[in-house]
């Protein structure tokens, strides 16, 4: 049997292919929308920053808040000194709690080493040992 010159099995294949393509596109659009919505809900509030001896990098300590249903978290990011803090998670250390209560002090030992005065206890969400962006920087913690 034919409908408009196309056999029924071929017409069904085209129909299901069209439905599949449209469904995949809709799911992709919805996922993208929710991802953007989630990013917009979070915000960073600068707590402190410490600049490297040569002035090329800085460690920023900030609170990251993603709405009323989430608790406080303290993040540390190592970035170039001319860069502004992006609306992202910390790239070297993430701790549970508000910076007023848990933010570690830190000091630059030289241009390639920073010491974070925090004893690692396994409760950190992130605790990197090094950072790279054209220059390798070691991150030390208290033992």
C-alpha positions as CSV (number, residue, x, y, z in Angstrom):
1,X,0.0,0.0,0.0
2,X,1.3,3.5,-0.8
3,X,0.4,6.9,0.5
4,X,1.4,9.9,-1.6
5,X,3.9,7.7,-3.5
6,X,5.8,6.5,-0.4
7,X,5.4,3.0,0.8
8,X,3.9,2.6,4.2
9,X,7.0,0.9,5.8
10,X,9.2,3.7,4.5
11,X,6.7,6.4,5.7
12,X,6.7,4.8,9.2
13,X,10.5,4.8,9.2
14,X,10.6,8.5,8.3
15,X,8.0,9.3,10.9
16,X,9.9,7.5,13.7
17,X,13.2,9.0,12.6
18,X,11.6,12.5,12.7
19,X,10.1,11.8,16.1
20,X,13.5,10.6,17.4
21,X,15.4,13.5,16.1
22,X,12.9,16.0,17.5
23,X,12.9,14.2,20.9
24,X,16.7,14.3,21.1
25,X,16.8,18.0,20.2
26,X,14.2,18.8,22.9
27,X,16.0,16.8,25.6
28,X,19.2,18.6,24.7
29,X,17.5,22.0,24.9
30,X,16.0,21.1,28.2
31,X,19.3,19.9,29.6
32,X,21.0,23.0,28.4
33,X,18.3,25.2,30.0
34,X,18.5,23.5,33.3
35,X,22.3,23.7,33.3
36,X,22.2,27.4,32.6
37,X,19.5,27.9,35.3
38,X,21.7,26.0,37.8
39,X,24.8,28.1,37.0
40,X,22.8,31.3,37.5
41,X,21.6,30.2,40.9
42,X,25.1,30.1,42.4
43,X,27.2,33.1,43.4
44,X,30.6,33.8,44.8
45,X,31.4,36.3,47.6
46,X,35.0,37.3,48.0
47,X,36.4,36.8,51.5
48,X,40.1,37.5,51.0
49,X,43.0,37.3,48.5
50,X,46.7,36.8,48.8
51,X,49.0,37.9,45.9
52,X,52.2,36.0,45.0
53,X,55.6,37.7,45.6
54,X,56.0,38.5,41.9
55,X,52.4,39.8,41.6
56,X,51.5,37.4,38.8
57,X,49.1,35.1,40.7
58,X,46.7,35.3,43.6
59,X,44.8,32.9,45.8
60,X,41.3,34.0,46.5
61,X,39.2,32.7,49.3
62,X,35.5,33.0,48.8
63,X,32.1,31.7,49.9
64,X,30.1,29.9,47.2
65,X,26.3,30.0,47.6
66,X,23.9,28.1,45.5
67,X,20.6,29.0,47.1
68,X,18.8,28.7,50.4
69,X,18.6,24.9,50.3
70,X,22.4,24.5,50.3
71,X,24.8,25.0,53.2
72,X,27.8,27.3,53.2
73,X,31.0,26.3,51.5
74,X,34.4,27.9,51.4
75,X,36.4,27.7,48.2
76,X,40.0,28.7,47.3
77,X,41.1,29.3,43.7
78,X,44.5,30.1,42.4
79,X,44.2,32.5,39.4
80,X,46.3,35.1,37.5
81,X,46.4,38.3,39.4
82,X,44.7,40.3,36.6
83,X,41.8,37.9,36.4
84,X,38.5,38.4,38.2
85,X,36.9,35.6,40.2
86,X,34.7,33.6,37.9
87,X,31.3,32.2,38.9
88,X,32.8,28.8,39.3
89,X,33.8,26.4,42.1
90,X,37.2,26.7,43.7
91,X,40.0,25.1,41.8
92,X,42.4,24.1,44.6
93,X,40.4,23.7,47.9
94,X,36.8,23.3,48.9
95,X,35.6,23.1,52.5
96,X,32.3,22.7,54.2
97,X,31.3,25.8,56.2
98,X,31.3,29.6,56.1
99,X,34.6,31.3,55.5
100,X,34.2,33.2,58.8
101,X,34.5,29.8,60.5
102,X,36.7,27.6,58.3
103,X,38.8,29.8,55.9
104,X,42.4,28.8,56.3
105,X,45.2,31.4,56.3
106,X,47.8,31.0,53.6
107,X,51.2,32.3,52.7
108,X,53.3,32.3,49.6
109,X,56.7,30.6,50.2
110,X,58.0,31.8,46.8
111,X,56.5,32.4,43.4
112,X,56.0,28.6,42.8
113,X,54.8,27.4,46.2
114,X,51.9,28.4,48.4
115,X,51.2,27.0,51.9
116,X,47.6,26.7,53.0
117,X,47.4,26.5,56.8
118,X,44.8,23.7,56.9
119,X,45.4,20.2,58.1
120,X,43.9,17.8,55.6
121,X,41.4,15.4,57.3
122,X,39.6,13.8,54.4
123,X,36.5,15.9,54.8
124,X,37.5,18.3,52.0
125,X,35.5,18.3,48.9
126,X,38.6,19.1,46.9
127,X,42.3,19.5,48.0
128,X,44.7,19.9,45.0
129,X,48.5,19.6,45.5
130,X,49.5,21.6,42.4
131,X,48.1,24.1,39.9
132,X,49.2,24.8,36.4
133,X,48.6,27.7,34.0
134,X,51.8,28.0,32.0
135,X,53.7,28.0,35.4
136,X,53.6,25.1,37.8
137,X,52.7,26.1,41.4
138,X,52.9,23.6,44.3
139,X,50.3,23.7,47.0
140,X,51.3,22.6,50.5
141,X,49.1,21.9,53.5
142,X,49.9,21.5,57.2
143,X,50.9,17.9,58.2
